Amino acid sequence: MKWIFVLLALAAGATMPVQAGLNLRLKQALGDPVFAALVSFAVGTAALAVYAFTMRPVPTMAMASSAPWWAWTGGFCGAFFVAVIIVLAAQLGATTTMAWLLAGQFLVALLLDHFGLISFDVHTLSWPRILGVVLVVIGAMLVNKY
């Protein structure tokens, strides 16, 4: 059963360089990475709105107000990510951009897991986990160099 989630993660991960390339092309047309990111988010928001309002029950105001203030800031992270990845893809290429993005994701994920921050269950640091992340960083360095 867990393999379905692994396959879903691989599929979602595969969309990252594709999205970077699509948004890079949009930036070339619009002349600005921030406007390209804005258009990307607008299209994504429209698609999610159609799906959410046609296929899901609408959350109540009480449900929405129960979230801590910081839970509402995820959109800022997404906006930063999409805008920056457009710049990175143009400067570094798809492989180097993805390698450094993954390294950054793994480094922060280790801390989030170890300390159980922002709603994650605690998964304490271990040498195999640290080694795995170090290997990802080394991989990013190799991709960057070659």
HELIX and SHEET records of a PDB file:
HELIX    1   1 LYS A    2  LEU A   30  1                                  29    
HELIX    2   2 PRO A   33  MET A   55  1                                  23    
HELIX    3   3 MET A   61  SER A   65  1                                   5    
HELIX    4   4 TRP A   69  THR A   73  5                                   5    
HELIX    5   5 GLY A   74  LEU A   92  1                                  19    
HELIX    6   6 ALA A   94  PHE A  115  1                                  22    
HELIX    7   7 LEU A  117  SER A  119  5                                   3    
HELIX    8   8 TRP A  127  LYS A  145  1                                  19    
END                                                                             
